[in-house]
Amino acid sequence: MDNKSQLLRCSEARVARLLSQIMKFGVVGVVAFGIDYGLLVLLTEVFGANYLLSATISFITALAFTYVASMRFVFTRKTSSSRAREMALFLVLAVIGLGLNDLIMWSGVQLHFDYRLVKFVASAIVMTYNFVTRKLLLEGSPAAPA
C-alpha cells in the first residue's frame, strides 16, 4: 500500500472517530439537557424560584452528569494529565459555560423572551462551546490506526 492510500485510510478513520464522538456527545447532551431543562422548569414553576437561580442550579446539576458521562463514554483521557488537573480544567471550562448560560438566559429574558425558549438557545451555544473546548483541552490524542 502506498503512502497516499495509507494517509487516506488514516484520515477516514479519524473522521469516523470524530463523527462517532459527536454522536455520543449528542446523546450525553440530550440527557443532560433533559435534566437541565426539567429542573429549570420545576424549580421556577413549582417552587417559585427566580429563573436565573433555577438556571444556575439546573446547569450545575446537569454538569455533574455531563462530566461523568462525557469522560467515561465520549472523550479519552490524556495519559499525561492527572485527574486533579483534568478536573480543575473541566471546572474552569464549566464556570465559563455557566457564565455563558446565565448571560444568555438573562439577555433573552431582558429582551422579553420566555425563559423556557431562551434555554434552548443557551443550551445549543453552551453545548457547542463544551464540545470544542473539551475536545481541544481535555482529550488525549488517539493512536493512529494501522
FENZITA-V905482 format. One record per residue. N is the residue number from 0. PHI is phi in degrees with one decimal (999 if undefined). Layout:
BEGIN
n = <N:N>
phi = <PHI:PHI>
END
This chain:
BEGIN
n = <0:1:2:3:4:5:6:7:8:9:10:11:12:13:14:15:16:17:18:19:20:21:22:23:24:25:26:27:28:29:30:31:32:33:34:35:36:37:38:39:40:41:42:43:44:45:46:47:48:49:50:51:52:53:54:55:56:57:58:59:60:61:62:63:64:65:66:67:68:69:70:71:72:73:74:75:76:77:78:79:80:81:82:83:84:85:86:87:88:89:90:91:92:93:94:95:96:97:98:99:100:101:102:103:104:105:106:107:108:109:110:111:112:113:114:115:116:117:118:119:120:121:122:123:124:125:126:127:128:129:130:131:132:133:134:135:136:137:138:139:140:141:142:143:144:145>
phi = <999:-80.8:-61.5:-64.4:-65.4:-65.2:-64.1:-64.3:-61.7:-63.0:-64.4:-62.8:-65.7:-66.0:-64.1:-62.2:-64.0:-63.8:-62.5:-61.2:-64.7:-63.3:-65.6:-62.5:-62.8:-62.9:-63.4:-59.6:-64.4:-65.2:-64.5:-62.2:-63.0:-59.1:-63.7:-60.9:-66.5:-60.2:-68.6:-56.6:-68.0:-58.8:-64.7:-77.1:-81.4:-87.1:-97.7:71.2:-72.8:-60.2:-56.0:-72.4:-64.6:-60.7:-63.1:-68.4:-63.8:-67.3:-63.2:-64.7:-63.4:-65.6:-63.1:-60.1:-61.4:-60.1:-59.2:-61.8:-68.3:-72.8:-75.0:-89.7:-111.6:-109.4:-101.9:-94.1:-73.2:-74.8:-71.2:-82.5:-111.3:-77.6:-60.2:-63.3:-66.0:-60.4:-65.4:-62.4:-64.3:-59.1:-65.9:-62.1:-63.0:-66.5:-63.6:-63.6:-61.4:-62.8:-60.7:-61.2:-56.5:-67.7:-64.0:-66.1:-59.8:-62.0:-60.8:-62.8:-67.6:-62.4:-87.1:72.5:-91.3:-65.3:-58.0:-68.6:-75.8:-60.5:-59.2:-63.1:-65.4:-59.0:-64.5:-64.0:-67.7:-69.1:-63.6:-64.4:-56.3:-60.7:-62.7:-62.8:-68.8:-69.1:-62.4:-75.7:-106.3:-108.8:-91.2:-80.8:-83.5:-71.9:-68.6:-67.5:-67.2:-79.3>
END
